[in-house]
């Protein structure tokens, strides 16, 4: 894999791709091919592609960074019906962790995506988060695809390496996900009440939030307005474990959007996933939009295994960026 060999000093995006290939995932090149921005590999039946897909400024006044995408095939030959969308919502969207599902209607495919902006400043810890997202995608695709294929009348994505065909045995990494990501979740949440208090005092309890409070069980809740009729409730909590990954950091943004039906809400969630997780991250592209009972959300979960000291303020500002971006997208759509 030559993502880091074209320059003497590779940029943050190519450094991230190279680190994921060589160190975090330890990709077996016998089961990989290069792409213009990175590589595709077959840790199991489904292919995973990790590559730099563009550049983006990290925040209104932040540095220009590199968009690094991680995506894993899930299903093909899917004609998504109303009933199928409900199944997809229950199986993946409402329990999203660091990845979201994307439906390509033209290609009739479902895939798992994560997308972030990597800069020189956030490189040391952002690449670790991306590595965890990549491992989650591999594990979730392996576990969920066969069940979804039957429920959605589709087929598990596969086909294998273009020369070697299907991989006869999964990469050892597949079996290591439990020890690496799930087992640490059995311990108490690594984000402590003191860290939440520090982050709160350093910038959460002030504009752009109109109000904010610390949660007694661990975490904070902030209301972030971007217009008179558009205030988003942002919850960042240590008290809500994930059904697969155990304890960690739960992020929930509730938008003032009331789709006419749950079907419309799931459709909007898939459309926004297709924007934020494929084209341009609005904040940190870890998680998924989701709809339930005419409420509309963005959900994310960082397991204990990816704990980074000092991350809480970054997570909060990522939420603020998402509030602004979603409002802009919905406003533009309403004016068309």
Secondary structure, 3 states (H helix, E strand, C coil): CCCCCCCCCCCHHHHHHHHHHHHHCCCCHHHEEEECCEEEECCCCCCEEEEEEEEEECCCCCCEEEEEEEEEEEEECCCCCHHHHHHHHHHCHHHCCCCEEEEECCCCEEEEEEEEEECCCCHHHHHHHHHHHHHHHHHHHHHHHHHHHHHHCCEECCCCECCCECCCCCCHHHHHHHHHHHHHHHCCCCCCHHHHHHHHHHHHCCCCEEEEEECCCCEEEEEEEEECCEEEEEEEECCCCECCCECEEEEEEEECCCCCCHHHHHHHHHHHHHHHCCCCCCCCECCEEEEECCEEEEEEEEEHHHCCCCCHHHHHHHHHHHHHHHHHHHHHHHHC
